Amino acid sequence: MLNKNTQLKIWLKTIVCLLLGIIFLFPVILIVMNSFKPNSEILTSFISLPSHIFLDNFIEAMKIMNFGIVFKNTLFVTICTVILSGTVSFLGAYGISHLKGRLSNRLYTLFVFGQLIPFHAVMISVSILSTKIHLNNTHLGLILFNSGFFTAFGIMTYVGFLKSVPLELEEAAAIDGASPFRTMLQIIFPLVKSTTVTLGILFFLWTWNDLLLPNILISEESLRTLTVNLYMFKSATNAQWNLLIAGLALSMLPIILIYIIGQKYITSGLTSGAIK
């Protein structure tokens, strides 16, 4: 039976975690609450519950944003980016983890340093490069550039886990007649399931929420993504807060769904990737 001091510590930890959870969820709760209010009510009572459910915000926001088109564009770019960046990350990490000598460590360090360069430092170069190679106003440009930015983190995470996999597993597979490619896919890849799901979720969130890169590369209205079209409701002098918040609430739904489905893999995946 737990003594009083232990019970008190457990209760204090529970209360602190509950308060932190409420603090982190508070912005999401405010968005959901205000998405059902008319603009006048948002301006006068932002933190209060809606006096009545006002669904016209969603209907008008979806119509102005061309929600069906931009949702399809965002989903296509996000799924392709997740598949491409995940594949390249695993293949690159598998090769680096099997190199001998200093070359492996130097390549790994190179990708680690790739995480230190902020996007703002290269976005002008990205804009010029995309124009010269005709990747602006294309979804292919978004997919390739996003995948390039995410691959450094993916390789860094995969290498940490792959270096902890016993070499005897691959040697046993080779003795049984498995080719290196088959060993990689059927023996090693299933072992990194949690890491793969974690990276997939993170790549999905980063691509779905990205504003800067689509804003730089895409100018054609039919090719825009959700985050870019959300700014249709805000100008330098005015903002349609009811429509903007309703659009934000709609754009959050896939993110929340993906996170709920894969949340059990995130901690284990990042922890596994940290082991060398």
C-alpha positions as CSV (number, residue, x, y, z in Angstrom):
1,M,0.0,0.0,0.0
2,L,1.3,3.5,-0.9
3,N,2.2,5.8,2.0
4,K,0.8,9.3,2.2
5,N,3.9,11.0,0.8
6,T,3.9,8.8,-2.3
7,Q,0.2,9.4,-2.9
8,L,0.7,13.1,-2.5
9,K,3.5,13.1,-5.1
10,I,1.3,11.1,-7.5
11,W,-1.6,13.6,-7.1
12,L,0.7,16.6,-7.6
13,K,2.1,15.1,-10.8
14,T,-1.4,14.3,-12.0
15,I,-2.6,17.9,-11.3
16,V,0.5,19.4,-13.0
17,C,0.0,17.2,-16.1
18,L,-3.7,18.1,-16.2
19,L,-2.9,21.8,-16.0
20,L,-0.3,21.6,-18.7
21,G,-2.7,19.6,-20.9
22,I,-5.3,22.3,-20.5
23,I,-2.8,25.1,-21.4
24,F,-1.6,23.3,-24.5
25,L,-5.2,22.5,-25.6
26,F,-6.5,26.0,-24.9
27,P,-5.7,27.5,-28.3
28,V,-7.4,24.5,-30.1
29,I,-10.5,24.9,-27.8
30,L,-10.6,28.6,-28.7
31,I,-10.5,27.9,-32.4
32,V,-13.3,25.3,-32.2
33,M,-15.4,27.6,-30.0
34,N,-15.0,30.7,-32.2
35,S,-15.5,28.8,-35.5
36,F,-19.2,28.7,-34.6
37,K,-19.5,32.4,-33.9
38,P,-20.4,35.3,-36.3
39,N,-17.6,37.9,-36.7
40,S,-19.3,40.5,-34.5
41,E,-19.4,38.0,-31.6
42,I,-15.8,37.0,-32.0
43,L,-14.7,40.6,-31.7
44,T,-16.7,41.3,-28.6
45,S,-16.4,38.0,-26.7
46,F,-13.5,35.9,-28.0
47,I,-13.1,33.6,-24.9
48,S,-16.8,33.0,-24.2
49,L,-18.9,30.1,-25.4
50,P,-20.9,30.8,-28.6
51,S,-24.4,32.1,-27.9
52,H,-25.7,29.9,-30.7
53,I,-24.3,27.5,-33.3
54,F,-23.5,29.4,-36.5
55,L,-22.7,27.0,-39.3
56,D,-22.7,29.6,-42.1
57,N,-19.0,30.3,-41.3
58,F,-18.0,26.8,-42.6
59,I,-20.2,27.0,-45.7
60,E,-18.9,30.4,-46.7
61,A,-15.3,29.6,-45.9
62,M,-15.3,26.4,-48.0
63,K,-16.9,28.2,-50.9
64,I,-14.5,31.2,-50.9
65,M,-11.4,28.9,-50.4
66,N,-12.4,26.4,-53.1
67,F,-12.0,23.9,-50.2
68,G,-12.4,20.8,-52.4
69,I,-9.6,21.8,-54.8
70,V,-7.1,23.0,-52.2
71,F,-7.8,20.0,-49.9
72,K,-7.1,17.7,-52.8
73,N,-3.9,19.6,-53.7
74,T,-2.7,19.6,-50.1
75,L,-3.5,15.9,-49.6
76,F,-1.7,14.9,-52.9
77,V,1.5,16.9,-52.1
78,T,1.5,15.7,-48.5
79,I,1.1,12.0,-49.3
80,C,3.7,12.1,-52.1
81,T,6.2,14.0,-49.8
82,V,5.7,11.4,-47.0
83,I,6.3,8.5,-49.4
84,L,9.3,10.1,-51.2
85,S,11.1,11.5,-48.1
86,G,10.5,8.3,-46.1
87,T,11.8,6.1,-48.8
88,V,14.9,8.2,-49.5
89,S,15.6,8.5,-45.7
90,F,15.5,4.8,-45.1
91,L,17.7,3.9,-48.1
92,G,20.2,6.6,-47.3
93,A,20.3,5.7,-43.6
94,Y,20.7,2.0,-44.5
95,G,23.7,2.8,-46.7
96,I,25.3,5.1,-44.2
97,S,24.9,2.6,-41.3
98,H,26.7,-0.1,-43.4
99,L,29.7,2.0,-44.4
100,K,33.0,1.3,-42.7
101,G,35.4,3.7,-41.2
102,R,35.2,7.5,-40.9
103,L,33.1,7.9,-44.1
104,S,29.9,6.7,-42.3
105,N,30.4,9.1,-39.4
106,R,31.2,12.0,-41.7
107,L,28.1,11.5,-43.8
108,Y,26.0,11.2,-40.7
109,T,27.4,14.4,-39.3
110,L,26.7,16.1,-42.6
111,F,23.0,15.3,-42.4
112,V,23.0,16.4,-38.7
113,F,24.4,19.8,-39.7
114,G,21.7,19.9,-42.3
115,Q,19.2,20.4,-39.5
116,L,21.0,23.6,-38.3
117,I,20.3,25.6,-41.5
118,P,16.9,27.4,-41.2
119,F,14.6,27.5,-44.3
120,H,14.6,31.3,-44.2
121,A,18.3,31.3,-45.0
122,V,17.8,29.4,-48.3
123,M,14.3,30.4,-49.4
124,I,15.6,33.1,-51.8
125,S,17.9,30.5,-53.4
126,V,15.0,28.0,-53.5
127,S,12.9,30.5,-55.3
128,I,15.6,31.3,-57.9
129,L,16.4,27.6,-58.4
130,S,12.8,26.6,-58.8
131,T,12.3,29.3,-61.5
132,K,15.4,28.3,-63.4
133,I,14.5,24.6,-63.5
134,H,10.8,25.3,-64.1
135,L,9.5,23.8,-60.8
136,N,7.6,26.9,-59.7
137,N,3.8,26.6,-60.1
138,T,4.0,22.8,-59.9
139,H,3.2,20.3,-57.2
140,L,6.3,18.4,-58.2
141,G,8.4,21.3,-57.0
142,L,6.7,21.3,-53.6
143,I,7.2,17.5,-53.3
144,L,10.9,17.6,-54.2
145,F,11.9,20.6,-52.1
146,N,9.9,19.4,-49.1
147,S,11.4,15.9,-49.4
148,G,14.9,17.4,-49.6
149,F,14.4,19.4,-46.4
150,F,12.9,16.5,-44.5
151,T,15.4,13.8,-45.6
152,A,18.2,15.1,-43.4
153,F,16.0,14.6,-40.3
154,G,14.8,11.2,-41.5
155,I,18.3,9.9,-42.2
156,M,19.5,11.2,-38.8
157,T,16.6,9.3,-37.0
158,Y,16.9,6.1,-39.0
159,V,20.7,5.8,-38.7
160,G,20.5,5.9,-34.9
161,F,18.2,2.9,-34.9
162,L,19.9,0.9,-37.7
163,K,23.3,1.1,-36.0
164,S,21.7,-0.7,-33.0
165,V,20.4,-3.7,-35.1
166,P,22.7,-6.7,-34.7
167,L,24.7,-7.6,-37.7
168,E,24.1,-11.3,-37.1
169,L,20.5,-10.9,-38.4
170,E,21.8,-9.9,-41.8
171,E,24.5,-12.6,-41.8
172,A,21.9,-15.2,-40.9
173,A,19.7,-14.0,-43.8
174,A,22.7,-14.1,-46.2
175,I,23.5,-17.7,-45.2
176,D,19.9,-18.6,-45.9
177,G,20.3,-17.3,-49.4
178,A,18.6,-13.9,-49.1
179,S,19.9,-11.1,-51.3
180,P,21.0,-7.8,-49.7
181,F,17.9,-6.1,-51.1
182,R,15.6,-8.8,-49.8
183,T,17.4,-8.7,-46.4
184,M,16.9,-4.9,-46.2
185,L,13.1,-5.1,-47.1
186,Q,12.1,-8.3,-45.3
187,I,14.4,-8.4,-42.3
188,I,15.6,-4.9,-41.4
189,F,12.7,-2.7,-42.6
190,P,10.0,-4.4,-40.3
191,L,12.3,-3.7,-37.3
192,V,12.0,0.1,-37.9
193,K,8.2,0.1,-38.0
194,S,7.7,2.5,-35.1
195,T,10.4,4.8,-36.5
196,T,8.8,4.7,-39.9
197,V,5.4,5.6,-38.6
198,T,6.8,8.4,-36.4
199,L,8.6,9.9,-39.4
200,G,5.6,9.5,-41.6
201,I,3.4,11.4,-39.0
202,L,6.0,14.2,-38.6
203,F,6.5,14.6,-42.4
204,F,2.7,14.7,-42.8
205,L,2.3,17.4,-40.1
206,W,5.2,19.5,-41.5
207,T,3.9,19.3,-45.1
208,W,0.3,19.9,-44.3
209,N,1.1,23.0,-42.1
210,D,3.7,24.4,-44.4
211,L,3.0,28.0,-45.6
212,L,6.3,29.5,-46.7
213,L,7.3,27.1,-49.4
214,P,3.9,26.9,-51.1
215,N,3.6,30.7,-50.9
216,I,7.0,31.0,-52.6
217,L,6.5,28.4,-55.4
218,I,2.8,28.5,-56.1
219,S,1.0,31.5,-57.6
220,E,-1.7,29.8,-59.7
221,E,-5.0,29.6,-57.8
222,S,-5.8,26.1,-58.9
223,L,-2.6,24.7,-57.5
224,R,-2.7,26.4,-54.1
225,T,-2.7,24.5,-50.8
226,L,-4.9,25.0,-47.7
227,T,-2.5,27.2,-45.7
228,V,-2.0,29.6,-48.6
229,N,-5.8,30.0,-49.2
230,L,-6.5,30.6,-45.6
231,Y,-4.7,34.0,-46.0
232,M,-7.5,35.1,-48.3
233,F,-9.5,36.0,-45.2
234,K,-6.8,38.4,-43.9
235,S,-5.4,41.6,-45.3
236,A,-3.1,44.4,-44.0
237,T,-6.1,46.4,-42.9
238,N,-8.9,43.9,-42.3
239,A,-9.6,40.3,-41.4
240,Q,-12.7,38.1,-41.7
241,W,-12.0,36.3,-38.4
242,N,-15.1,34.1,-38.5
243,L,-14.1,32.7,-41.9
244,L,-10.4,32.4,-41.1
245,I,-11.1,30.5,-37.8
246,A,-13.6,28.3,-39.5
247,G,-11.0,27.5,-42.2
248,L,-8.4,26.7,-39.5
249,A,-10.8,24.4,-37.8
250,L,-11.4,22.5,-41.0
251,S,-7.7,22.3,-41.8
252,M,-6.9,20.9,-38.4
253,L,-9.2,17.8,-38.7
254,P,-6.8,15.6,-40.7
255,I,-3.9,16.5,-38.5
256,I,-5.7,15.6,-35.3
257,L,-7.0,12.4,-36.9
258,I,-3.5,11.3,-38.0
259,Y,-1.9,12.2,-34.7
260,I,-4.6,10.2,-32.7
261,I,-4.1,7.1,-34.9
262,G,-0.3,7.1,-34.7
263,Q,0.4,8.7,-31.3
264,K,1.5,5.5,-29.7
265,Y,4.4,5.2,-32.2
266,I,5.8,8.7,-31.8
267,T,7.5,8.4,-28.5
268,S,8.9,4.9,-29.1
269,G,10.0,5.8,-32.6
270,L,12.0,8.9,-31.6
271,T,13.4,7.0,-28.6
272,S,14.6,4.1,-30.8
273,G,16.2,6.6,-33.2
274,A,18.1,8.2,-30.4
275,I,19.9,4.9,-29.6
276,K,23.3,4.4,-31.3
